[in-house]
Amino acid sequence: MATINVKVPNRMKREIDRFLETHPYYLNKSELVRDALRHIMHEEEKLSAETLKVIEEGKEQVEKDEGSTLAEVKESIESSKPSAGEPREVKEELDG
């Protein structure tokens, strides 16, 4: 296993120490840092996959002529905003 050195501000070091005291399943700082890095890298991969999916869906909409132009989206947003002094309708969604 490779070794790396990381410099952190004193305040962050104190926060890490407090975190380790309240989370004893991390036996040391190295385990905490490795877990944090794994989490960050996994989330980035997940985000990239989700982003690619949205891009593909957008391409399919364009091919089917189902998409909206930026101007159309802006117009839709503007037309749905209430006028000054006009009451806003509030809808609640309840989980079944």
C-alpha positions as protocol buffer text, in pm:
chain_id: "A"
residue {
  index: 1
  type: MET
  ca { x: 0 y: 0 z: 0 }
}
residue {
  index: 2
  type: ALA
  ca { x: 132 y: 344 z: -91 }
}
residue {
  index: 3
  type: THR
  ca { x: 176 y: 622 z: 161 }
}
residue {
  index: 4
  type: ILE
  ca { x: 79 y: 985 z: 109 }
}
residue {
  index: 5
  type: ASN
  ca { x: 110 y: 1280 z: 344 }
}
residue {
  index: 6
  type: VAL
  ca { x: -169 y: 1532 z: 369 }
}
residue {
  index: 7
  type: LYS
  ca { x: -143 y: 1871 z: 537 }
}
residue {
  index: 8
  type: VAL
  ca { x: -462 y: 2003 z: 696 }
}
residue {
  index: 9
  type: PRO
  ca { x: -532 y: 2318 z: 897 }
}
residue {
  index: 10
  type: ASN
  ca { x: -509 y: 2278 z: 1277 }
}
residue {
  index: 11
  type: ARG
  ca { x: -883 y: 2332 z: 1311 }
}
residue {
  index: 12
  type: MET
  ca { x: -956 y: 2048 z: 1067 }
}
residue {
  index: 13
  type: LYS
  ca { x: -716 y: 1820 z: 1257 }
}
residue {
  index: 14
  type: ARG
  ca { x: -911 y: 1889 z: 1578 }
}
residue {
  index: 15
  type: GLU
  ca { x: -1239 y: 1818 z: 1396 }
}
residue {
  index: 16
  type: ILE
  ca { x: -1098 y: 1491 z: 1264 }
}
residue {
  index: 17
  type: ASP
  ca { x: -985 y: 1391 z: 1613 }
}
residue {
  index: 18
  type: ARG
  ca { x: -1333 y: 1469 z: 1755 }
}
residue {
  index: 19
  type: PHE
  ca { x: -1496 y: 1277 z: 1471 }
}
residue {
  index: 20
  type: LEU
  ca { x: -1281 y: 972 z: 1541 }
}
residue {
  index: 21
  type: GLU
  ca { x: -1373 y: 986 z: 1910 }
}
residue {
  index: 22
  type: THR
  ca { x: -1744 y: 967 z: 1825 }
}
residue {
  index: 23
  type: HIS
  ca { x: -1704 y: 717 z: 1539 }
}
residue {
  index: 24
  type: PRO
  ca { x: -1492 y: 436 z: 1686 }
}
residue {
  index: 25
  type: TYR
  ca { x: -1537 y: 207 z: 1386 }
}
residue {
  index: 26
  type: TYR
  ca { x: -1261 y: 413 z: 1219 }
}
residue {
  index: 27
  type: LEU
  ca { x: -954 y: 284 z: 1396 }
}
residue {
  index: 28
  type: ASN
  ca { x: -733 y: 569 z: 1276 }
}
residue {
  index: 29
  type: LYS
  ca { x: -710 y: 874 z: 1051 }
}
residue {
  index: 30
  type: SER
  ca { x: -590 y: 669 z: 754 }
}
residue {
  index: 31
  type: GLU
  ca { x: -907 y: 456 z: 755 }
}
residue {
  index: 32
  type: LEU
  ca { x: -1121 y: 768 z: 775 }
}
residue {
  index: 33
  type: VAL
  ca { x: -940 y: 935 z: 483 }
}
residue {
  index: 34
  type: ARG
  ca { x: -951 y: 619 z: 269 }
}
residue {
  index: 35
  type: ASP
  ca { x: -1326 y: 585 z: 331 }
}
residue {
  index: 36
  type: ALA
  ca { x: -1386 y: 953 z: 250 }
}
residue {
  index: 37
  type: LEU
  ca { x: -1188 y: 923 z: -73 }
}
residue {
  index: 38
  type: ARG
  ca { x: -1378 y: 608 z: -174 }
}
residue {
  index: 39
  type: HIS
  ca { x: -1706 y: 790 z: -109 }
}
residue {
  index: 40
  type: ILE
  ca { x: -1604 y: 1094 z: -315 }
}
residue {
  index: 41
  type: MET
  ca { x: -1480 y: 883 z: -605 }
}
residue {
  index: 42
  type: HIS
  ca { x: -1794 y: 665 z: -606 }
}
residue {
  index: 43
  type: GLU
  ca { x: -2025 y: 967 z: -600 }
}
residue {
  index: 44
  type: GLU
  ca { x: -1836 y: 1123 z: -892 }
}
residue {
  index: 45
  type: GLU
  ca { x: -1876 y: 804 z: -1098 }
}
residue {
  index: 46
  type: LYS
  ca { x: -2245 y: 789 z: -1009 }
}
residue {
  index: 47
  type: LEU
  ca { x: -2296 y: 1152 z: -1102 }
}
residue {
  index: 48
  type: SER
  ca { x: -2119 y: 1100 z: -1431 }
}
residue {
  index: 49
  type: ALA
  ca { x: -2341 y: 802 z: -1515 }
}
residue {
  index: 50
  type: GLU
  ca { x: -2654 y: 1000 z: -1427 }
}
residue {
  index: 51
  type: THR
  ca { x: -2536 y: 1296 z: -1631 }
}
residue {
  index: 52
  type: LEU
  ca { x: -2468 y: 1074 z: -1933 }
}
residue {
  index: 53
  type: LYS
  ca { x: -2818 y: 927 z: -1901 }
}
residue {
  index: 54
  type: VAL
  ca { x: -2974 y: 1277 z: -1901 }
}
residue {
  index: 55
  type: ILE
  ca { x: -2768 y: 1374 z: -2205 }
}
residue {
  index: 56
  type: GLU
  ca { x: -2882 y: 1063 z: -2393 }
}
residue {
  index: 57
  type: GLU
  ca { x: -3245 y: 1132 z: -2301 }
}
residue {
  index: 58
  type: GLY
  ca { x: -3204 y: 1486 z: -2430 }
}
residue {
  index: 59
  type: LYS
  ca { x: -3059 y: 1362 z: -2758 }
}
residue {
  index: 60
  type: GLU
  ca { x: -3354 y: 1126 z: -2799 }
}
residue {
  index: 61
  type: GLN
  ca { x: -3597 y: 1413 z: -2738 }
}
residue {
  index: 62
  type: VAL
  ca { x: -3423 y: 1625 z: -3001 }
}
residue {
  index: 63
  type: GLU
  ca { x: -3433 y: 1339 z: -3252 }
}
residue {
  index: 64
  type: LYS
  ca { x: -3809 y: 1299 z: -3190 }
}
residue {
  index: 65
  type: ASP
  ca { x: -3857 y: 1678 z: -3200 }
}
residue {
  index: 66
  type: GLU
  ca { x: -3991 y: 1662 z: -2843 }
}
residue {
  index: 67
  type: GLY
  ca { x: -3740 y: 1896 z: -2685 }
}
residue {
  index: 68
  type: SER
  ca { x: -3773 y: 2264 z: -2599 }
}
residue {
  index: 69
  type: THR
  ca { x: -3543 y: 2547 z: -2691 }
}
residue {
  index: 70
  type: LEU
  ca { x: -3383 y: 2755 z: -2419 }
}
residue {
  index: 71
  type: ALA
  ca { x: -3608 y: 3046 z: -2516 }
}
residue {
  index: 72
  type: GLU
  ca { x: -3916 y: 2823 z: -2477 }
}
residue {
  index: 73
  type: VAL
  ca { x: -3803 y: 2706 z: -2133 }
}
residue {
  index: 74
  type: LYS
  ca { x: -3738 y: 3066 z: -2020 }
}
residue {
  index: 75
  type: GLU
  ca { x: -4079 y: 3174 z: -2149 }
}
residue {
  index: 76
  type: SER
  ca { x: -4247 y: 2887 z: -1968 }
}
residue {
  index: 77
  type: ILE
  ca { x: -4075 y: 2981 z: -1642 }
}
residue {
  index: 78
  type: GLU
  ca { x: -4159 y: 3348 z: -1677 }
}
residue {
  index: 79
  type: SER
  ca { x: -4524 y: 3279 z: -1759 }
}
residue {
  index: 80
  type: SER
  ca { x: -4562 y: 3055 z: -1454 }
}
residue {
  index: 81
  type: LYS
  ca { x: -4433 y: 3321 z: -1211 }
}
residue {
  index: 82
  type: PRO
  ca { x: -4710 y: 3505 z: -1026 }
}
residue {
  index: 83
  type: SER
  ca { x: -4741 y: 3878 z: -1085 }
}
residue {
  index: 84
  type: ALA
  ca { x: -4651 y: 4118 z: -802 }
}
residue {
  index: 85
  type: GLY
  ca { x: -4921 y: 4103 z: -537 }
}
residue {
  index: 86
  type: GLU
  ca { x: -5081 y: 3795 z: -694 }
}
residue {
  index: 87
  type: PRO
  ca { x: -5124 y: 3505 z: -450 }
}
residue {
  index: 88
  type: ARG
  ca { x: -4918 y: 3198 z: -522 }
}
residue {
  index: 89
  type: GLU
  ca { x: -5082 y: 2859 z: -543 }
}
residue {
  index: 90
  type: VAL
  ca { x: -4916 y: 2608 z: -315 }
}
residue {
  index: 91
  type: LYS
  ca { x: -4947 y: 2238 z: -387 }
}
residue {
  index: 92
  type: GLU
  ca { x: -4850 y: 1969 z: -141 }
}
residue {
  index: 93
  type: GLU
  ca { x: -4750 y: 1623 z: -243 }
}
residue {
  index: 94
  type: LEU
  ca { x: -4826 y: 1353 z: 9 }
}
residue {
  index: 95
  type: ASP
  ca { x: -4647 y: 1022 z: 9 }
}
residue {
  index: 96
  type: GLY
  ca { x: -4897 y: 737 z: -19 }
}
